[in-house]
């Protein structure tokens, strides 16, 4: 048995928009659908993978939405009304922003340099979540023979 810790993210969208969300994440970010989650034949969400990271995309429970004092998780009601930002490390930031934008994302911050001198951008997905894109620095080539 390993003591290694791993993390899985659960991202919530409005109930009934699960398929739309999975389709968007595939088209915009190249995510992979692993399997759907169904309860009594009703689609509840998807197991997905963003690169090597597992992400569950699920519809928020409408009963919890009707009774906020019971506690979430809730889907964002307004773009950016979230408590976390999802960060994707990408090879070509211009391509990544264009791909996401063509798929329905709205640019929040255009490509720019951050305080660490990385090329970054951020967007809102159609479900209200914020995605930060960070361009990976080109790895130096070892030319030694």
C-alpha positions in Angstrom: 0.0 0.0 0.0 1.3 3.4 -0.9 1.1 6.6 1.2 1.2 8.7 -2.0 -1.6 11.3 -2.2 -3.4 12.1 -5.4 -6.2 14.5 -6.1 -9.3 14.3 -8.3 -11.3 17.4 -9.0 -15.1 17.5 -9.1 -16.5 20.4 -11.3 -20.2 21.2 -11.1 -22.4 22.5 -13.8 -26.1 23.2 -13.9 -28.1 19.9 -13.9 -29.1 19.1 -17.4 -26.0 20.6 -19.0 -23.6 17.7 -18.3 -23.4 16.5 -21.9 -22.9 20.0 -23.1 -20.1 20.5 -20.6 -18.3 17.3 -21.5 -18.5 18.2 -25.2 -17.1 21.7 -24.5 -14.2 20.4 -22.4 -13.3 17.9 -25.2 -13.5 20.5 -27.9 -11.9 23.4 -26.0 -9.2 21.7 -24.0 -8.8 18.3 -25.5 -10.1 16.5 -22.4 -11.0 12.9 -22.7 -14.3 11.3 -21.6 -13.6 8.2 -19.6 -17.2 7.1 -18.8 -20.6 8.6 -18.1 -22.2 8.5 -14.6 -25.9 7.6 -14.7 -28.4 7.1 -11.9 -31.6 5.2 -12.9 -30.8 5.9 -16.5 -30.4 9.7 -16.0 -27.1 11.2 -17.0 -25.5 12.7 -13.9 -22.0 13.5 -15.2 -18.8 12.2 -16.6 -15.5 10.9 -15.5 -13.0 12.8 -17.6 -9.3 13.3 -17.9 -7.5 16.6 -18.6 -4.1 15.4 -19.5 -3.1 13.1 -16.7 -5.6 14.7 -14.2 -8.9 13.0 -13.5 -11.9 15.4 -13.3 -15.5 14.5 -12.5 -17.9 16.8 -14.4 -21.3 16.6 -12.7 -24.6 18.3 -12.6 -25.4 20.0 -9.3 -28.3 18.5 -7.3 -31.4 20.6 -8.0 -32.7 19.9 -4.5 -29.6 21.4 -3.0 -29.9 24.4 -5.3 -33.4 25.0 -4.0 -32.3 24.8 -0.4 -28.9 26.7 -0.2 -28.7 26.4 3.6 -28.2 22.7 3.1 -24.9 23.4 1.4 -23.5 22.8 -2.0 -21.8 22.0 -4.1 -23.5 24.5 -6.5 -22.8 25.5 -10.1 -21.7 29.1 -10.7 -24.7 31.4 -11.3 -22.6 34.2 -12.8 -19.4 33.8 -14.7 -16.5 33.8 -12.3 -18.6 33.4 -9.1 -16.3 30.6 -8.1 -13.8 29.8 -5.3 -11.2 28.1 -7.5 -9.5 28.6 -10.9 -8.6 25.7 -13.0 -5.1 26.0 -14.5 -4.0 24.3 -17.7 -0.4 24.2 -18.8 -0.3 24.4 -22.6 2.3 24.2 -25.3 1.0 27.0 -27.5 -1.1 29.6 -25.7 -2.4 31.4 -28.8 -3.6 28.1 -30.2 -5.2 27.1 -26.9 -7.0 30.4 -26.5 -8.3 30.3 -30.1 -9.5 26.7 -29.7 -11.3 27.4 -26.4 -12.8 30.6 -27.8 -14.0 28.9 -30.9 -15.6 26.2 -28.7 -17.6 28.8 -26.7 -15.2 30.2 -24.0 -15.1 33.9 -23.4 -11.7 35.6 -22.9 -11.3 37.1 -19.5 -7.7 38.1 -19.8 -5.9 38.2 -23.2 -2.4 36.6 -23.5 0.1 38.5 -21.4 3.2 38.1 -19.3 2.6 37.5 -15.5 4.9 38.4 -12.7 6.9 35.2 -13.2 7.4 36.1 -16.8 5.2 33.3 -18.1 2.8 33.8 -20.9 -0.7 33.5 -19.5 -4.4 34.1 -20.3 -7.7 33.3 -18.7 -11.2 32.5 -19.8 -14.7 31.8 -18.7 -16.2 28.6 -19.9 -19.9 28.5 -20.8 -20.7 27.2 -17.3 -19.2 30.1 -15.3 -15.8 28.5 -14.4 -12.5 30.4 -14.8 -9.7 28.7 -16.6 -6.1 30.0 -16.5 -3.9 29.0 -19.4 -0.1 29.0 -18.8 2.3 28.4 -21.6 4.9 25.8 -20.8 8.5 27.1 -21.4 10.3 25.3 -24.2 12.5 22.7 -22.7 16.1 23.2 -23.4 17.7 20.6 -25.7 20.7 18.7 -24.5 23.1 18.9 -27.4 25.9 17.1 -25.7 27.0 14.0 -27.6 
